[in-house]
């Protein structure tokens, strides 16, 4: 069985209809049933698609550019230690 994904435009329009009007539960159900009938899918498919695809997501993570493992001060101290070790160490030829 081949699944046809619902168009994103239809999901966005449906979500806008939900937000613009203070729809009751029955009105929302009716809108979802109409959309499902239009695209030949079940109402559960429409609800699932609304849950997963119709959300607006940011392009970048909220913590972009910030290290997740160490705080910045601790990371800087760690880098300073590594740099100092590199300066002070010698290889087998004494360089």
Long-range contacts (C-beta under 8 A, 24 or more apart in sequence): 4-39, 4-40, 4-41, 5-49, 6-35, 6-39, 6-41, 6-45, 6-46, 6-49, 6-53, 7-39, 8-53, 8-54, 10-35, 10-38, 10-39, 11-49, 11-50, 11-53, 11-54, 12-54, 14-46, 14-50, 14-54, 15-50, 15-54
